[in-house]
Amino acid sequence: MIALTDPFHVGIVVADVEEAMAQISEAAGLAWHSVQSVDLNLLVEGEVVPAAVRFTYSVDGPLQIELASGPPGSFWDVDLYGGLNHLGYWTENLHDDIAALQAGGCKLLYGGAGTGGTLEGFAFLMPPTGQRIELIDAAMRPAFQRWFSGGVFA
């Protein structure tokens, strides 16, 4: 089961990723990984929905800050979901942890669309308390490590 006391990042939806990076860097001295632009397919209530997101993570941790932005109407639209958006957690078993959280009252909002209409890579859930949770499959760690080492998130 996922340890909800051990997030690895906090996600903030912003209007402009680079502007937010500059503001936070000036105020708090944080450094950032390169901004990534990703087109992906989401699974939303059983339907595959194309989406685009721009994001970065702070370099330092242990709790990293994610800044993300997306087009109007998307899950990363600042007018709909701006500000503190979610807490992010690694999971060794995405599907079992989703099921456990749903059994505890969380609602599955969306996730990465895999083959055959399954969730793959990550999922966002909403607990009864109202703060979104992002589960990221530990199988995605190599993509993060590649990016954090100066490459691209792929």
Beta strands, then each sheet from edge to edge (+ up, - down):
strand 1: 9-13
strand 2: 36-44
strand 3: 47-57
strand 4: 64-69
strand 5: 83-91
strand 6: 107-113
strand 7: 119-126
strand 8: 132-137
sheet 1: 1+ 4+ 3- 2+ 6- 7+ 8- 5- 1+
end
